[in-house]
Amino acid sequence: MIIYSVTVTISEKVESEWLGWMKEVHIPDVINIGYFFDWQMQKLLFPEDSIDEITYVINYYANSFDHYQHYTEKEAPRLQKEYNAKFKGKYRATRAVYSLISK
């Protein structure tokens, strides 16, 4: 299993709007494309990055590295463009890919 992990640090001023949009629009869009079969979101409680920013980690789960690659080649640019248009200048994001070794 492949885990595509996106860490987002978002301005506290737009956190509520961002969280609603993520749950109602962006994450369903990513999942409905069909390359990932599940997701999880975590909110960083400690250590805090700053007093006016909140950090979240969203993990998407794929059956194979090929599924992840197809997503990044075919769908990610469009979805990231939509994301940036909505929250430009209000967030920072980093991405990483992991292979699950055991549960």
Secondary structure, DSSP 8 states (H G I E B T S, - for coil): -EEEEEEEEEEGGGHHHHHHHIIIIIHHHHHHHSS-SEEEEEE--SS-SBTTEEEEEEEEEESSHHHHHHHHHHTHHHHHHHHHHHHTTSEEEEEEEEE----
